[in-house]
């Protein structure tokens, strides 16, 4: 008997519908799976046999052929276990399924249905294909329920699912509470009020957050670089629900979601160790998975001790910073992962960390210092809009009892600046999410300078030996500074402040 039902597969962070066809008859016993299955899919044969028998059903010695279509796309993972099991049972006449149903899940030998990666992506693919009822492992139900317009059923065992399909013991669909997303989006355990002093650095980070600019923090050990960086997500605008769904898709296929955290509600903060490989940062594998670049989507990628990373690792950042996506090619296809993140880097000014310090003498030779800094390429530094020196914290600042500004206060100004910019671009019919995304053509239109500001910019261009990219980044930062004050015109003071955040070009790399 021939049966047909539907499942879903993964390609990058997107899913696609998979048709599961099962032919079951009483010819010579065999169990074949076709349709470009990998080893994990082929191994399902033993899991399926045991799970059916453990659920109190007779498997016997039938002749079984399972086809996973489209047959020209590689099938991997254990999510096909459940639909293949049901397809065989339908072919045996044990149960039946409707055309608008979709199934995925891993079968245990006991008949339990175990969670799989990418449940949200597959549920969205099923919805887009017109499926209305989607059956997922119970542990994935809360995650998949974020997909609107479909009914999500969380099932814990094959026996429970068969009871639902027969109508004997119906399962209630999972309900997604959007209030949980709204309540958790601004809950953080850390705050900018924890940071004593460093007013200039805080101002730089506020500008960076308002325009989504990349930042490099340079300072001696213990000056608070990491502490400041970890608090940047607390001053960024809260995620929209659509942004949250896109981030959750990435974490879903990476297997980083749990039943307690089925949805990513806050902007990610990723901090890979400096020993991380290029593949760990960009993503990769036989079946490519997202790397740290993609896991930082709509959030912050923090790279501490930047010169300690291998040069081939830091150079990987260059293209994603421009294109906002990273593509990985394999024999099985081309996988594209999003990479719209804010890069925040921190480093010591030299290997010992005390070059230019007023409190401790540097022990590095000039050759050692240049060798240390040479690990950073000019093209990478050109892509970092704001370079700010973080001085050592004074005893006076450490013991001060004055209250520091909270993240909430800074975030309100950041949101107001982004809204001011969005209204400007929206009125002209242009879709610009942040000033850091302005194209050269848009810079000419929206960052026009008066005579005084233009003269200052020309002098700085010559003195600092800027590249064309560096010139554009100064204008983008100046545009953000003006937006924070809700001014359309970029003044000479805005240019001067933007230049202040690039003044380290000559001090360290000149």
C-alpha positions as CSV (number, residue, x, y, z in Angstrom):
1,X,0.0,0.0,0.0
2,X,1.3,3.5,-0.9
3,X,1.0,6.4,1.5
4,X,2.1,10.0,1.4
5,X,2.6,12.7,4.0
6,X,4.7,15.8,4.6
7,X,7.7,16.8,6.6
8,X,10.3,19.6,6.3
9,X,14.0,19.9,5.7
10,X,16.6,22.6,6.3
11,X,18.8,24.6,3.9
12,X,20.7,27.3,5.8
13,X,18.3,29.0,8.1
14,X,15.3,28.3,5.8
15,X,13.2,25.3,5.6
16,X,11.6,23.6,2.6
17,X,8.7,21.1,2.3
18,X,9.6,17.4,2.0
19,X,7.2,14.8,0.7
20,X,7.5,11.4,2.4
21,X,6.2,8.6,0.2
22,X,6.1,5.0,1.7
23,X,5.4,1.8,-0.2
24,X,4.6,-1.1,2.1
25,X,3.9,-4.6,0.7
26,X,4.4,-8.3,1.5
27,X,7.2,-9.1,-1.0
28,X,10.7,-10.0,0.0
29,X,11.6,-8.3,3.3
30,X,13.7,-5.1,2.9
31,X,13.7,-1.5,4.2
32,X,15.2,1.0,1.8
33,X,15.3,4.8,2.1
34,X,15.9,6.8,-1.1
35,X,16.0,10.5,-1.9
36,X,19.6,11.4,-1.1
37,X,19.6,10.5,2.6
38,X,22.7,10.8,4.7
39,X,23.9,8.3,7.3
40,X,21.8,9.8,10.1
41,X,18.6,9.3,7.9
42,X,19.6,5.8,6.9
43,X,20.1,4.8,10.6
44,X,16.4,5.7,11.1
45,X,15.5,2.2,10.0
46,X,16.4,0.6,13.3
47,X,14.9,3.4,15.3
48,X,11.6,3.2,13.4
49,X,11.4,-0.6,13.8
50,X,12.1,-0.5,17.6
51,X,9.8,2.5,18.2
52,X,6.8,0.8,16.5
53,X,7.3,-2.4,18.4
54,X,7.8,-0.5,21.7
55,X,4.4,1.2,21.1
56,X,2.6,-2.1,21.1
57,X,2.3,-2.6,17.3
58,X,3.5,-5.5,15.1
59,X,6.2,-4.5,12.6
60,X,6.8,-7.9,11.0
61,X,9.0,-8.4,7.9
62,X,7.4,-6.2,5.3
63,X,8.9,-4.8,2.1
64,X,9.4,-1.1,2.7
65,X,10.6,1.7,0.4
66,X,10.6,5.2,1.6
67,X,11.2,8.1,-0.8
68,X,12.1,11.6,0.4
69,X,11.2,14.2,-2.2
70,X,12.6,16.4,-3.8
71,X,15.1,13.6,-4.5
72,X,17.9,16.0,-5.6
73,X,18.3,17.7,-2.2
74,X,20.5,16.1,0.5
75,X,18.5,15.0,3.5
76,X,20.3,15.0,6.8
77,X,19.3,14.9,10.5
78,X,16.9,12.8,12.5
79,X,13.8,15.0,12.0
80,X,12.5,12.6,9.3
81,X,12.1,9.7,11.8
82,X,8.6,10.6,12.8
83,X,7.1,11.2,9.3
84,X,8.7,8.0,8.0
85,X,7.3,6.1,10.9
86,X,3.8,7.4,10.3
87,X,4.2,6.8,6.6
88,X,4.9,3.1,7.2
89,X,2.0,2.8,9.7
90,X,-0.3,4.5,7.1
91,X,1.0,2.0,4.5
92,X,0.2,-0.8,6.9
93,X,-3.4,0.6,7.4
94,X,-2.8,1.3,11.1
95,X,-3.6,5.0,10.9
96,X,-4.2,7.9,8.4
97,X,-3.2,11.5,8.1
98,X,-4.8,14.6,6.4
99,X,-3.3,16.6,3.6
100,X,-2.9,19.7,5.7
101,X,-0.7,18.0,8.3
102,X,3.1,18.1,8.6
103,X,5.4,16.1,10.9
104,X,8.9,16.1,12.2
105,X,10.7,14.6,15.1
106,X,13.3,12.1,16.2
107,X,12.2,8.7,17.3
108,X,13.7,7.0,20.4
109,X,13.8,3.2,20.6
110,X,11.1,3.4,23.3
111,X,8.7,5.2,21.0
112,X,9.3,8.6,22.6
113,X,9.6,11.6,20.3
114,X,12.8,13.6,20.9
115,X,13.5,17.2,20.0
116,X,15.2,18.3,16.8
117,X,17.1,21.3,15.6
118,X,15.5,23.9,13.4
119,X,11.9,23.3,14.5
120,X,11.0,26.9,14.1
121,X,12.5,27.1,10.6
122,X,10.7,23.9,9.5
123,X,7.3,25.1,11.0
124,X,7.6,28.3,9.0
125,X,8.4,26.3,5.8
126,X,5.3,24.1,6.5
127,X,3.1,27.2,6.9
128,X,4.4,28.7,3.7
129,X,3.6,25.5,1.9
130,X,-0.1,25.7,3.1
131,X,0.0,23.2,6.0
132,X,-2.3,24.1,8.8
133,X,-1.6,21.4,11.5
134,X,2.0,20.8,12.4
135,X,3.1,18.0,14.8
136,X,6.4,18.6,16.6
137,X,8.3,17.1,19.6
138,X,6.8,18.3,22.8
139,X,10.2,20.0,23.7
140,X,10.0,22.0,20.4
141,X,6.3,23.0,20.8
142,X,6.9,26.4,22.5
143,X,9.5,27.4,19.9
144,X,7.3,26.4,16.9
145,X,4.2,28.0,18.4
146,X,5.7,31.4,17.6
147,X,4.7,30.8,14.0
148,X,1.4,32.6,13.5
149,X,-1.6,31.2,11.5
150,X,-1.0,27.4,12.1
151,X,-1.9,25.0,14.9
152,X,1.2,23.5,16.6
153,X,0.8,20.2,18.4
154,X,3.5,19.0,20.8
155,X,3.7,15.2,21.0
156,X,5.8,13.2,23.4
157,X,5.4,9.7,22.1
158,X,4.2,7.7,19.1
159,X,1.4,6.2,21.1
160,X,0.1,9.6,22.1
161,X,0.2,10.8,18.4
162,X,-1.7,7.7,17.2
163,X,-4.3,8.4,19.9
164,X,-4.7,11.9,18.6
165,X,-5.0,10.9,15.0
166,X,-7.6,8.2,15.8
167,X,-9.6,10.8,17.8
168,X,-9.5,8.8,21.0
169,X,-7.3,11.3,23.0
170,X,-7.0,14.6,21.2
171,X,-4.0,16.8,21.9
172,X,-4.6,20.5,22.6
173,X,-2.6,22.9,20.3
174,X,0.2,24.9,21.9
175,X,-0.6,28.5,22.6
176,X,2.0,31.2,22.2
177,X,1.8,34.1,24.6
178,X,3.3,37.2,22.9
179,X,3.2,39.1,26.3
180,X,6.2,37.0,27.4
181,X,8.2,38.4,24.5
182,X,7.3,42.0,25.4
183,X,8.0,41.5,29.1
184,X,11.4,39.9,28.7
185,X,12.8,42.1,25.9
186,X,14.4,44.7,28.3
187,X,15.3,42.6,31.3
188,X,19.1,42.6,31.9
189,X,21.2,41.7,34.8
190,X,23.8,44.4,34.1
191,X,23.5,48.2,33.6
192,X,25.6,51.1,32.5
193,X,25.1,52.6,36.0
194,X,27.6,50.0,37.2
195,X,30.4,51.7,35.3
196,X,32.2,54.4,37.2
197,X,33.6,57.4,35.3
198,X,34.6,56.9,31.6
199,X,32.2,59.6,30.5
200,X,33.9,60.1,27.1
201,X,33.8,56.4,26.4
202,X,30.2,56.2,27.4
203,X,29.4,59.0,25.0
204,X,31.2,57.2,22.2
205,X,29.2,54.0,22.9
206,X,25.9,56.0,22.9
207,X,26.8,57.3,19.5
208,X,27.7,53.8,18.3
209,X,24.4,52.4,19.5
210,X,22.4,55.2,17.9
211,X,24.0,54.6,14.5
212,X,24.9,50.9,14.8
213,X,28.6,51.9,14.3
214,X,31.4,49.4,14.9
215,X,33.7,50.2,17.8
216,X,37.3,49.6,18.9
217,X,38.2,50.1,22.5
218,X,41.9,50.6,23.2
219,X,43.3,50.7,26.8
220,X,45.4,49.1,29.5
221,X,44.3,46.0,31.4
222,X,41.6,46.7,34.0
223,X,40.3,49.9,32.4
224,X,36.9,48.4,31.9
225,X,36.8,47.7,28.2
226,X,35.0,44.3,28.6
227,X,32.7,45.7,31.2
228,X,31.6,48.5,28.9
229,X,31.3,46.2,25.9
230,X,29.0,43.8,27.7
231,X,26.6,46.6,28.5
232,X,26.1,47.8,25.0
233,X,23.1,45.5,24.3
234,X,21.3,47.2,27.2
235,X,21.3,50.6,25.4
236,X,20.3,49.2,22.0
237,X,16.6,49.5,21.0
238,X,14.5,46.5,22.0
239,X,14.0,43.8,19.4
240,X,11.0,43.8,17.2
241,X,9.0,40.6,17.1
242,X,10.2,39.9,13.5
243,X,13.8,40.4,14.5
244,X,13.3,38.1,17.4
245,X,11.9,35.4,15.1
246,X,14.9,35.7,12.7
247,X,17.4,35.4,15.5
248,X,15.5,32.5,17.0
249,X,15.7,30.7,13.6
250,X,19.5,30.9,13.8
251,X,19.6,29.6,17.3
252,X,17.1,26.9,16.5
253,X,19.2,25.3,13.8
254,X,22.2,25.6,16.0
255,X,20.5,23.6,18.7
256,X,20.9,26.5,21.3
257,X,17.2,26.8,22.3
258,X,15.7,25.1,25.3
259,X,12.1,24.6,26.6
260,X,12.7,27.4,29.1
261,X,14.0,29.8,26.4
262,X,12.1,28.9,23.2
263,X,12.4,32.5,21.8
264,X,15.3,34.9,21.8
265,X,13.9,38.1,23.3
266,X,17.0,40.2,23.8
267,X,19.8,41.3,21.5
268,X,22.5,38.7,21.4
269,X,26.0,39.3,22.8
270,X,28.6,36.9,21.5
271,X,32.1,36.8,22.8
272,X,34.3,34.1,21.1
273,X,37.6,33.4,22.6
274,X,40.7,34.6,20.7
275,X,41.6,30.9,20.0
276,X,38.4,30.5,17.9
277,X,39.0,29.1,14.4
278,X,37.9,30.8,11.2
279,X,35.1,28.2,10.8
280,X,33.8,28.9,14.4
281,X,33.5,32.5,13.5
282,X,32.0,32.3,10.0
283,X,30.2,28.9,10.3
284,X,31.0,25.7,8.4
285,X,30.9,22.0,8.6
286,X,29.9,19.2,6.1
287,X,26.3,20.5,6.5
288,X,27.2,24.2,7.2
289,X,25.9,25.6,10.5
290,X,26.0,29.3,11.6
291,X,29.1,30.6,13.3
292,X,29.5,33.4,15.9
293,X,29.1,36.1,13.2
294,X,25.5,34.9,12.5
295,X,24.7,34.1,16.2
296,X,25.3,37.8,16.9
297,X,22.6,38.8,14.4
298,X,21.0,42.1,15.4
299,X,23.2,42.2,18.5
300,X,26.9,42.6,19.4
301,X,29.9,40.5,18.4
302,X,32.6,41.3,21.0
303,X,36.2,40.4,20.1
304,X,38.4,40.9,23.2
305,X,42.2,41.0,22.8
306,X,41.7,41.6,19.0
307,X,45.4,41.3,18.0
308,X,45.5,37.8,19.6
309,X,43.2,36.4,17.0
310,X,44.8,34.7,14.1
311,X,44.9,37.1,11.1
312,X,42.9,34.8,8.9
313,X,40.1,34.9,11.5
314,X,39.9,38.7,11.7
315,X,40.1,39.0,8.0
316,X,36.9,36.9,7.7
317,X,35.0,39.8,9.2
318,X,35.6,42.2,6.3
319,X,33.1,40.9,3.8
320,X,30.2,40.2,6.3
321,X,30.6,43.7,7.7
322,X,29.9,45.1,4.2
323,X,27.4,42.6,2.9
324,X,25.5,41.9,6.1
325,X,25.5,38.2,5.2
326,X,28.0,35.3,4.8
327,X,27.8,32.6,2.1
328,X,29.3,29.2,2.5
329,X,29.6,27.0,-0.6
330,X,29.5,23.2,-0.5
331,X,29.0,20.4,-3.0
332,X,25.4,20.1,-1.7
333,X,24.7,23.8,-2.3
334,X,25.2,27.4,-1.3
335,X,24.3,28.3,2.3
336,X,23.7,31.9,3.2
337,X,23.5,33.1,6.8
338,X,22.7,36.6,8.0
339,X,25.4,38.7,9.7
340,X,23.8,42.0,10.6
341,X,25.7,42.7,13.8
342,X,27.5,45.5,15.6
343,X,31.3,44.7,15.9
344,X,32.9,45.8,19.2
345,X,36.6,45.1,19.6
346,X,38.9,45.6,22.6
347,X,42.7,45.5,22.7
348,X,45.7,46.6,24.7
349,X,47.9,49.3,23.0
350,X,50.8,46.9,23.1
351,X,51.6,43.4,24.3
352,X,52.3,44.4,27.9
353,X,49.3,46.7,27.8
354,X,50.8,50.0,29.1
355,X,52.0,52.0,26.1
356,X,51.1,55.6,26.7
357,X,50.0,54.9,30.3
358,X,50.6,57.5,32.9
359,X,50.5,55.0,35.8
360,X,52.9,52.2,34.6
361,X,55.8,52.1,32.3
362,X,55.6,50.1,29.0
363,X,58.2,47.3,28.7
364,X,57.7,46.7,25.0
365,X,60.3,47.8,22.4
366,X,59.2,49.8,19.4
367,X,59.6,46.7,17.2
368,X,57.5,44.6,19.6
369,X,54.7,47.2,19.6
370,X,54.7,47.5,15.8
371,X,54.7,43.7,15.4
372,X,51.8,43.4,17.9
373,X,49.7,46.1,16.0
374,X,50.6,44.7,12.6
375,X,48.2,41.8,13.2
376,X,45.4,44.3,12.4
377,X,45.0,45.1,8.7
378,X,44.2,48.6,7.4
379,X,41.0,47.4,5.6
380,X,39.6,45.9,8.8
381,X,40.4,49.1,10.8
382,X,38.8,51.1,8.1
383,X,35.5,49.2,8.7
384,X,35.5,50.3,12.4
385,X,33.8,53.7,12.7
386,X,34.8,54.6,16.2
387,X,38.2,54.0,17.8
388,X,38.2,55.3,21.4
389,X,40.9,55.2,24.1
390,X,39.8,53.8,27.4
391,X,42.0,55.2,30.2
392,X,42.6,53.6,33.5
393,X,39.9,54.4,36.0
394,X,41.1,56.8,38.7
395,X,40.7,56.2,42.4
396,X,38.4,59.3,42.6
397,X,36.0,57.8,40.1
398,X,36.1,54.4,41.8
399,X,35.1,55.8,45.1
400,X,32.7,58.4,43.9
401,X,29.2,58.1,45.3
402,X,27.5,60.1,42.5
403,X,24.9,58.1,40.5
404,X,25.9,57.2,37.0
405,X,23.4,57.3,34.1
406,X,21.4,54.1,33.7
407,X,21.1,52.1,30.6
408,X,17.4,53.0,30.4
409,X,18.2,56.7,30.2
410,X,20.8,56.2,27.5
411,X,18.6,53.8,25.6
412,X,15.8,56.4,25.4
413,X,18.1,58.9,23.7
414,X,19.3,56.1,21.3
415,X,15.8,55.2,20.3
416,X,14.9,58.9,19.8
417,X,17.9,59.4,17.5
418,X,17.0,56.3,15.5
419,X,13.4,57.4,15.2
420,X,14.5,60.9,14.1
421,X,16.7,59.3,11.4
422,X,14.0,56.8,10.3
423,X,11.5,59.7,9.8
424,X,14.0,61.5,7.6
425,X,14.8,58.5,5.4
426,X,11.2,57.3,5.4
427,X,9.9,60.6,4.1
428,X,12.3,60.2,1.1
429,X,11.1,56.7,0.5
430,X,14.5,55.2,1.5
431,X,14.8,52.2,3.8
432,X,17.8,52.8,6.0
433,X,17.9,50.9,9.3
434,X,20.8,52.8,10.8
435,X,23.3,55.5,9.7
436,X,26.1,52.9,9.6
437,X,24.3,51.4,6.6
438,X,24.3,54.5,4.5
439,X,25.7,53.9,1.0
440,X,28.1,56.4,-0.7
441,X,25.2,57.9,-2.7
442,X,23.1,58.3,0.4
443,X,26.1,59.9,2.2
444,X,26.3,62.5,-0.5
445,X,22.6,63.3,-0.1
446,X,22.2,63.1,3.7
447,X,25.6,64.2,5.0
448,X,26.2,67.4,3.1
449,X,28.5,69.8,4.9
450,X,28.6,73.6,5.3
451,X,31.7,75.6,4.5
452,X,33.2,75.4,8.0
453,X,32.5,71.7,8.5
454,X,33.8,71.0,5.0
455,X,37.1,72.9,5.6
456,X,37.6,70.9,8.9
457,X,37.0,67.6,7.1
458,X,39.4,68.5,4.3
459,X,42.2,69.3,6.7
460,X,41.6,66.1,8.7
461,X,41.6,64.0,5.6
462,X,45.1,65.2,4.6
463,X,46.5,65.1,8.2
464,X,45.2,61.6,9.0
465,X,45.8,60.1,5.6
466,X,42.3,58.8,5.4
467,X,41.0,56.3,2.8
468,X,37.8,57.0,1.0
469,X,36.1,54.4,3.2
470,X,37.5,56.2,6.3
471,X,36.2,59.5,5.0
472,X,32.7,58.1,4.6
473,X,32.7,56.6,8.1
474,X,33.5,60.0,9.6
475,X,30.5,61.4,7.9
476,X,28.3,58.6,9.1
477,X,29.3,59.1,12.7
478,X,28.8,62.9,12.4
479,X,25.4,62.2,11.0
480,X,24.5,60.1,14.1
481,X,25.9,62.8,16.4
482,X,23.6,65.4,14.8
483,X,20.7,62.9,15.0
484,X,21.2,62.6,18.8
485,X,20.7,66.3,19.0
486,X,17.8,66.1,16.5
487,X,19.4,68.4,13.9
488,X,19.3,67.9,10.2
489,X,22.4,70.0,9.5
490,X,25.8,68.5,10.3
491,X,27.9,71.1,12.1
492,X,31.7,71.6,12.4
493,X,31.4,70.5,16.0
494,X,29.8,67.2,14.9
495,X,32.7,66.6,12.5
496,X,35.2,67.5,15.2
497,X,33.7,65.0,17.6
498,X,33.6,62.3,14.9
499,X,37.3,63.0,14.2
500,X,38.1,62.7,17.9
501,X,36.9,59.1,17.7
502,X,39.4,58.4,14.9
503,X,42.3,60.3,16.3
504,X,44.1,57.1,17.3
505,X,44.8,56.4,13.7
506,X,48.0,58.4,13.9
507,X,48.9,57.6,17.5
508,X,49.0,53.8,17.0
509,X,49.0,53.1,13.3
510,X,50.5,56.2,11.9
